[in-house]
Amino acid sequence: MASVLPASKRSVRSDRNTYVGKRFVHVKNPYLDSMDEDILYHLDLGTKTHNLPAMFGDVKFVCVGGSPNRMKAFALFVQKELRLEEAEEDIKDICAGTDRYCMYKTGPVLAISHGMGIPSISIMLHELIKLLHHARCCDVTIIRIGTSGGIGIAPGTVVITDIAVDSFFKPRFEQVILDNIVTRNTELDKELSEELFNCSKEIPNFPTLIGHTMCTYDFYEGQGRLDGALCSFSREKKLDYLKRAYEAGVRNIEMESTVFAAICGLCGLKAKSTLIKPQTF
Amino acid sequence: MASVLPASKRSVRSDRNTYVGKRFVHVKNPYLDSMDEDILYHLDLGTKTHNLPAMFGDVKFVCVGGSPNRMKAFALFVQKELRLEEAEEDIKDICAGTDRYCMYKTGPVLAISHGMGIPSISIMLHELIKLLHHARCCDVTIIRIGTSGGIGIAPGTVVITDIAVDSFFKPRFEQVILDNIVTRNTELDKELSEELFNCSKEIPNFPTLIGHTMCTYDFYEGQGRLDGALCSFSREKKLDYLKRAYEAGVRNIEMESTVFAAICGLCGLKAKSTLIKPQTF
C-alpha cells in the first residue's frame, strides 16, 4: 500500500491540546469491577491469562474494519508509516486462538476486524472496550474503515461520517435490551471528522466529503439491491428510496455505523469517526 | 471427532420417500433471470467464472455454522463418516479468495461458515441460495449447527429448534426492506426435527430436546449478560426475563435462527432445522 498521509500529519498528534489529559476508556457496568476474572471470550484474552496493561496500555488509536485480511494489510501499512518495521517483531494476530476476530498491534495503533453487521461488531466492541478499560488506556481515538455503497457520489469517493442514521434516516440506534427497546445516540466526533477531512485535502486525487452514513441490517433487500435471492420491490421503488435517502443527507450505506457510534460514545472513546470508501453503486 | 451417527443412519436417506421428487431450490427475485452474470461477491464465486452445476449440482445437505474452523472440522468429520477420505482430494476452502466466509464440500454435503449475527448469516444465505439455484440443486436439507446459551437445561444438552422466536418471544422475523417493516414466518420443518430427535435417542449420553430458540441482535445486553462493557439492568431483571423466556417455551438463545428460518422457508429449502448445543448458562 502506498503512503497516503502527508509527512506533516505523521506525528502522533503530539502538537494538539484537545486530546491532552487523561480521558480514560470506561465501561458502564456496575458488575464488572466485582468480577474475579474477565474473560474476553471472542478475543481469546482475559484478565487472569494476560497482562493487559503491559500488552495494550500504550494504545492511542484503534482502527476497525470488517475483513481480517484488510486489517492485517492496514496494520502493516501503519507499521511502515510509523517507521516501526525494524523496531518491532513481525506483526502477529493477537487473537490467533480464536477465528472470530483478528487483532494486530503496531506501536500505539491497534487494528481489529469485526466481521459483517451490527451484532458482529457489537460483540467485538464490548470486548475491545473492556480490554482498553482493563489496560487503563486513555485518550483513545477509534476509527472504523470500510467499504460501502455510495449514493449520488462518484465511485471511490471517501465519505467521512458525521452522523450514522438507520434505515428510516433517523440518527438513532434502536436496541432491544431484555425486552425493552432502548434508543441510543449515533452522533460522531465533529472535530475528528474535520481533521480527517483536512488531511484529505493535502493528498492529491483523494475525493472526500463529510456526510451521513446509513446503516442497515441487510445487504440485499435492506439496501435496495435487485440481485439477492429475494427481491420484492421494483427498480422504481428502489430508486425512490435511495433518492429520499440522498435528500436526507445520506451519502453512503453500510452495516455497522449506528452501533459503532452508540457504543463508543457511551464508553468515552470521545474522538471517533467513520471513514468509508464507497465501492459500489 | 468421534462418530456420533449410528450405522443405521449413515445411508443418505435413500430409504425415505418423503424427500423423493424434484423440489428445486428457488429464488424469489424476478430480476435475477435477466442478469447476464450473477456474481456471488462474498463467496468469491460467479455464474461466468465457475461452472456451478458441475461444482455443486449434487449437493443434498448444507450445514452452516458461525466459526470457519469448526465448519472445516465438521467437513472432515463428514468426509470420514461417508468414507470419502480415499475417494476425494484434500478438503479445500472453496471460498479461499475471500475472507468473509469459508466453504467445504464433501460428497453431497456442503459446510459453510456464516460469522456472527443476523446480518452476517443473511448475506451468506442470499448467496448460498442463488448458488444452489444456479447449480440446479433439488431436495436440499439445510441445518444450522452452533453453540448457544441454554435456559433451564443442563449444559451440553442439544436443542433442536422447532420455532425460532425474537427477543419478545414471538415467532417472527421483522425485517426492514427499503423503509418498510416486513414480518416473516420462522417455523422450521417438523419432520426433520423429529427425525433428528430420533437419531439422538440412538446415541448414548446425548441429551437432546426439541424447543423454541430465541434469536437476539446482541450478545451482551440483548441476552441479559452481566459482563459486557455496558449493563443497565439488575441481576433480578435478567433472571425475570430468562424465566419469562422459559415459560414461553424458549430453551436456548443464539443470534441467527430467525433469519435462517425465514429465508430458507421462502426459498424451498423445505427440510430444515437448527441443531444447537448450549455451552453457557
Interface residues (C-beta under 8 A of the other chain):
Chain A: V27 K28 N29 P30 Y31 L32 M35 D38 G66 S67 P68 N69 D99 R100 G115 M116 G117 I118 P119 S120 S122 I123 L125 H126 E127 I129 K130 H133 S167 F168 F169 Q175 V176 I177 L178 D179 V182 T216 Y217 D218 F219 Y220 E221 G222 G224 L226 D227 G228 A229 L230 C231 S232 F233 R235 K237 K238 Y241 R244 M255 I263 L266 C267
Chain B: V27 K28 N29 P30 Y31 L32 M35 D38 G66 S67 P68 N69 D99 R100 G115 M116 G117 I118 P119 S120 S122 I123 L125 H126 E127 I129 K130 H133 S167 F168 F169 Q175 V176 I177 L178 D179 V182 T216 Y217 D218 F219 Y220 E221 G222 G224 L226 D227 G228 A229 L230 C231 S232 F233 R235 K237 K238 Y241 R244 M255 I263 L266 C267
